[in-house]
Amino acid sequence: MEKLSDETLLTLLEDTDSRSSLAAMQFMLKRGDLDAFVAAHQDEENPRLRRRIQQLHNVARLRHQQAAFIEALDEKSMTFWQAVRRLSLIYDQRYSEMALDQKIEEFLNASRMRQPSSDALARLLNKKNFEPPRYNEMFELETFFLPEALFSGCGQTLLLCALAKQVCQMNNWGGTIVLYSGKFMLQTPDGKILMPEDKWEVLKDRDATRFHICTDQELIHTYLAQIAAACVVDDQPYDLCVFSRMMTTHCGGQVSDLPYPLGTLRQEGDDGFHVGGKGKK
């Protein structure tokens, strides 16, 4: 790739013609010294140029976050809670790591129980209005991430279980996410089950062996798959590309390996499918 001087790139970036600045930004994103370029020019006096340098900085930050997530996922060194936190930062770039952690800390500090118990936990979660989205909102993408859940109490079942487990840990109590009849629930140390989809109803005297205890890896993979599905239903092509790229990179594949519209449109006769993958012949 032809290398342009920093002076040329800066001239293009501050051009009032958006096509010139866009071309310069696309060029920079393919270079290997993006971080160094941003660090050297992030304090430029020209407001337009400084804003575009900041845009490049945000892209670089997102790339680093994605790479770190994939590395931790490959090494199986990440808990489900850590994955939820990291993916929330990747999705919502309005929050810095410090700002999100502050919101989490405020929530947990306000979730202390005098005497931890399943009934007390259920009352606390209901008081905070923690509930899954309504049917017509069940695939809205923001309900999969921490900012929305912490702000409004509305979140996907798996996300709410993760938050409830953190509340347990804050109170020096235990909690395990389990799967039963296709639904995620929280099992407490006293052998009871809390059902987030039923206003945290406490199930008692249930055979614990009938519930599947979910591993961190199972939860992370399920969570990623749910997010990708929501991106499709909620018509969020940018986020679909971001999360699909992370999934395929982790699995050793390419985004083009995924079904249409992300992957290549299959022609009739390829693997026995019609164009668009409408079904077998």
C-alpha positions as a printed NumPy array, in Angstrom:
array([[  0.   ,   0.   ,   0.   ],
       [  1.324,   3.393,  -0.945],
       [  2.37 ,   5.334,   2.138],
       [  1.145,   8.893,   2.422],
       [  2.929,  11.401,   4.617],
       [  1.315,  12.563,   7.839],
       [  1.077,  16.072,   6.394],
       [ -0.932,  14.794,   3.415],
       [ -3.239,  12.762,   5.629],
       [ -3.852,  15.669,   7.957],
       [ -4.691,  17.913,   5.009],
       [ -7.209,  15.358,   3.734],
       [ -8.717,  14.797,   7.177],
       [ -9.443,  18.48 ,   7.719],
       [-10.85 ,  18.95 ,   4.212],
       [-14.404,  20.308,   4.244],
       [-15.21 ,  17.818,   1.471],
       [-16.361,  14.761,   3.43 ],
       [-15.319,  12.453,   0.583],
       [-11.682,  13.454,   1.018],
       [-11.727,  13.025,   4.796],
       [-13.538,   9.681,   4.491],
       [-10.957,   8.408,   2.008],
       [ -8.163,   9.466,   4.36 ],
       [ -9.809,   7.728,   7.305],
       [-10.283,   4.526,   5.301],
       [ -6.616,   4.667,   4.327],
       [ -5.531,   5.177,   7.931],
       [ -7.594,   2.249,   9.182],
       [ -5.622,  -0.093,   6.919],
       [ -2.259,   1.109,   8.217],
       [ -0.427,  -0.593,  11.04 ],
       [  0.583,   2.611,  12.817],
       [ -2.891,   3.957,  13.562],
       [ -2.29 ,   4.174,  17.326],
       [  0.921,   6.146,  16.86 ],
       [ -0.738,   8.525,  14.382],
       [ -3.662,   9.19 ,  16.736],
       [ -1.358,   9.731,  19.728],
       [  0.762,  12.198,  17.769],
       [ -2.14 ,  14.295,  16.468],
       [ -5.014,  13.994,  18.959],
       [ -4.453,  17.54 ,  20.237],
       [ -4.535,  19.341,  16.881],
       [ -5.884,  22.905,  17.077],
       [ -8.312,  22.61 ,  14.132],
       [-11.678,  21.455,  15.624],
       [-12.691,  19.546,  12.498],
       [ -9.378,  17.732,  12.358],
       [ -9.441,  17.008,  16.091],
       [-12.947,  15.536,  15.772],
       [-11.876,  13.212,  12.971],
       [ -8.776,  12.136,  14.873],
       [-11.108,  11.312,  17.764],
       [-13.219,   9.191,  15.415],
       [-10.098,   7.27 ,  14.429],
       [ -9.239,   6.882,  18.116],
       [-12.679,   5.383,  18.799],
       [-12.22 ,   2.864,  15.997],
       [ -8.784,   1.914,  17.337],
       [-10.222,   1.503,  20.845],
       [-13.006,  -0.717,  19.531],
       [-10.486,  -2.871,  17.684],
       [ -8.413,  -3.317,  20.85 ],
       [-11.507,  -4.227,  22.864],
       [-12.57 ,  -6.813,  20.302],
       [ -9.085,  -8.327,  20.079],
       [ -8.802,  -8.553,  23.876],
       [-12.231, -10.184,  24.102],
       [-11.39 , -12.788,  21.462],
       [ -8.042, -13.547,  23.116],
       [ -9.689, -14.1  ,  26.515],
       [-12.405, -16.193,  24.871],
       [ -9.828, -18.366,  23.102],
       [ -7.907, -18.861,  26.348],
       [-11.134, -19.636,  28.262],
       [ -9.94 , -17.233,  30.932],
       [-13.095, -15.119,  31.058],
       [-16.096, -15.483,  33.342],
       [-19.56 , -14.856,  31.997],
       [-19.822, -11.645,  34.017],
       [-16.567, -10.375,  32.544],
       [-17.897, -11.161,  29.062],
       [-21.12 ,  -9.24 ,  29.75 ],
       [-19.129,  -6.238,  30.931],
       [-16.72 ,  -6.294,  27.971],
       [-19.46 ,  -6.736,  25.387],
       [-21.427,  -3.867,  26.928],
       [-18.407,  -1.595,  26.427],
       [-17.988,  -2.795,  22.841],
       [-21.649,  -2.182,  22.054],
       [-22.096,   1.173,  23.791],
       [-19.091,   3.379,  23.023],
       [-20.656,   6.251,  24.967],
       [-19.406,   4.629,  28.162],
       [-15.771,   4.485,  29.136],
       [-14.605,   1.551,  31.217],
       [-14.431,   3.783,  34.283],
       [-17.929,   5.192,  33.759],
       [-19.541,   1.763,  33.353],
       [-17.724,   0.351,  36.387],
       [-18.973,   3.302,  38.414],
       [-22.574,   2.534,  37.401],
       [-22.075,  -1.123,  38.328],
       [-20.562,  -0.211,  41.695],
       [-23.438,   2.173,  42.48 ],
       [-25.95 ,  -0.557,  41.642],
       [-24.217,  -3.176,  43.788],
       [-23.74 ,  -0.826,  46.743],
       [-27.496,  -0.175,  46.655],
       [-28.203,  -3.933,  46.596],
       [-27.009,  -4.971,  50.035],
       [-29.207,  -7.308,  52.064],
       [-29.207,  -7.551,  55.852],
       [-29.783, -11.281,  55.752],
       [-29.322, -12.91 ,  52.319],
       [-32.052, -15.352,  51.34 ],
       [-33.894, -16.338,  48.186],
       [-37.03 , -14.455,  49.248],
       [-35.046, -11.327,  50.147],
       [-33.225, -11.469,  46.817],
       [-36.506, -11.82 ,  44.914],
       [-37.982,  -8.81 ,  46.735],
       [-34.866,  -6.746,  45.984],
       [-34.868,  -7.575,  42.268],
       [-38.581,  -6.844,  41.952],
       [-38.105,  -3.542,  43.786],
       [-35.498,  -2.61 ,  41.18 ],
       [-37.993,  -3.514,  38.424],
       [-35.671,  -6.135,  36.962],
       [-37.746,  -7.823,  34.293],
       [-37.314,  -9.122,  30.728],
       [-38.592,  -6.959,  27.851],
       [-42.159,  -7.318,  26.695],
       [-42.904,  -9.542,  23.721],
       [-42.805,  -6.725,  21.15 ],
       [-39.45 ,  -5.512,  22.551],
       [-37.754,  -8.845,  23.174],
       [-35.189,  -8.395,  20.378],
       [-34.312,  -4.751,  21.006],
       [-30.539,  -4.799,  21.06 ],
       [-29.931,  -2.44 ,  23.986],
       [-31.776,  -4.841,  26.329],
       [-28.847,  -7.261,  26.   ],
       [-26.371,  -4.916,  27.665],
       [-25.654,  -3.423,  31.079],
       [-26.369,   0.305,  30.528],
       [-30.055,  -0.236,  29.714],
       [-30.574,  -2.844,  32.447],
       [-28.935,  -0.656,  35.088],
       [-30.898,   2.397,  33.957],
       [-34.39 ,   0.969,  33.52 ],
       [-34.295,  -2.566,  34.945],
       [-35.274,  -3.985,  31.568],
       [-32.909,  -6.67 ,  30.295],
       [-32.734, -10.064,  28.692],
       [-33.18 , -13.022,  31.037],
       [-29.559, -14.151,  30.772],
       [-28.313, -10.626,  31.51 ],
       [-30.617, -10.304,  34.526],
       [-29.377, -13.634,  35.878],
       [-25.801, -12.356,  35.588],
       [-26.705,  -9.194,  37.52 ],
       [-28.582, -11.191,  40.156],
       [-25.533, -13.424,  40.6  ],
       [-23.383, -10.321,  41.165],
       [-25.828,  -9.161,  43.824],
       [-25.39 , -12.527,  45.547],
       [-21.617, -12.182,  45.488],
       [-21.796,  -8.619,  46.812],
       [-23.701, -10.033,  49.803],
       [-21.151, -12.827,  50.335],
       [-23.672, -15.347,  49.111],
       [-23.648, -17.776,  46.233],
       [-25.593, -18.008,  42.999],
       [-25.495, -20.254,  39.943],
       [-27.111, -19.725,  36.55 ],
       [-29.024, -22.82 ,  35.477],
       [-31.092, -23.868,  32.481],
       [-34.437, -25.625,  32.787],
       [-37.04 , -26.178,  30.07 ],
       [-35.226, -23.729,  27.79 ],
       [-35.225, -20.924,  30.357],
       [-32.364, -19.411,  32.32 ],
       [-32.844, -19.144,  36.078],
       [-30.774, -18.46 ,  39.189],
       [-30.11 , -21.172,  41.752],
       [-29.279, -19.992,  45.28 ],
       [-27.216, -21.755,  47.967],
       [-30.356, -22.834,  49.818],
       [-31.385, -24.964,  46.832],
       [-34.129, -22.658,  45.585],
       [-34.633, -21.388,  42.028],
       [-35.511, -17.807,  41.073],
       [-37.395, -17.321,  37.806],
       [-36.752, -13.874,  36.245],
       [-39.483, -14.356,  33.633],
       [-42.086, -14.787,  36.39 ],
       [-41.274, -11.797,  38.577],
       [-38.477, -13.752,  40.262],
       [-40.857, -16.346,  41.653],
       [-39.025, -18.615,  44.083],
       [-39.339, -22.317,  43.309],
       [-38.901, -24.506,  46.376],
       [-38.447, -28.225,  46.93 ],
       [-37.346, -28.862,  43.348],
       [-34.975, -31.644,  42.332],
       [-31.738, -29.777,  41.622],
       [-30.518, -32.588,  39.364],
       [-33.17 , -31.648,  36.801],
       [-31.532, -28.27 ,  36.215],
       [-28.482, -27.929,  33.986],
       [-25.719, -25.938,  35.675],
       [-24.295, -23.691,  32.946],
       [-20.557, -23.214,  32.514],
       [-19.076, -19.816,  31.708],
       [-18.219, -20.957,  28.175],
       [-21.762, -22.186,  27.539],
       [-23.208, -18.909,  28.788],
       [-20.82 , -16.767,  26.737],
       [-21.489, -18.655,  23.51 ],
       [-25.255, -18.569,  24.076],
       [-25.126, -14.857,  24.896],
       [-23.157, -14.071,  21.721],
       [-25.573, -16.108,  19.605],
       [-28.56 , -14.288,  21.133],
       [-26.948, -10.905,  20.428],
       [-26.264, -11.854,  16.802],
       [-29.864, -12.992,  16.35 ],
       [-31.133,  -9.755,  17.881],
       [-28.944,  -7.739,  15.473],
       [-30.762,  -9.408,  12.565],
       [-34.271,  -9.001,  13.975],
       [-33.638,  -5.444,  15.211],
       [-32.115,  -4.516,  11.823],
       [-28.733,  -3.416,  13.153],
       [-26.267,  -4.235,  10.327],
       [-23.253,  -2.499,  11.894],
       [-23.587,  -4.341,  15.201],
       [-24.275,  -7.577,  13.341],
       [-20.945,  -7.247,  11.548],
       [-19.104,  -6.423,  14.792],
       [-20.417,  -9.362,  16.821],
       [-20.404, -11.817,  13.907],
       [-16.758, -10.995,  13.225],
       [-15.863, -11.757,  16.832],
       [-17.742, -15.076,  16.757],
       [-16.212, -16.239,  13.494],
       [-12.708, -15.17 ,  14.513],
       [-13.036, -17.174,  17.724],
       [-14.237, -20.205,  15.772],
       [-11.475, -19.911,  13.174],
       [-13.766, -18.926,  10.309],
       [-14.737, -15.931,   8.22 ],
       [-17.826, -13.751,   8.199],
       [-18.354, -14.957,   4.621],
       [-18.878, -18.463,   6.049],
       [-22.101, -17.316,   7.711],
       [-25.525, -17.523,   6.041],
       [-26.774, -14.771,   3.741],
       [-26.873, -11.739,   4.075],
       [-23.487, -11.805,   5.853],
       [-22.052, -14.645,   3.83 ],
       [-21.862, -15.158,   0.105],
       [-25.199, -15.532,  -1.639],
       [-25.365, -19.176,  -2.682],
       [-26.188, -19.965,  -6.268],
       [-28.684, -22.644,  -7.175],
       [-26.959, -25.992,  -7.016],
       [-24.42 , -25.063,  -4.333],
       [-24.76 , -27.688,  -1.59 ],
       [-28.277, -28.404,  -2.785],
       [-29.721, -25.019,  -1.868],
       [-31.599, -22.455,  -3.92 ],
       [-30.444, -18.871,  -4.179],
       [-30.914, -17.115,  -0.833],
       [-30.944, -20.42 ,   1.034],
       [-34.711, -20.881,   0.803],
       [-34.45 , -24.625,   1.023],
       [-33.32 , -27.794,  -0.59 ],
       [-34.358, -28.849,  -4.068]])
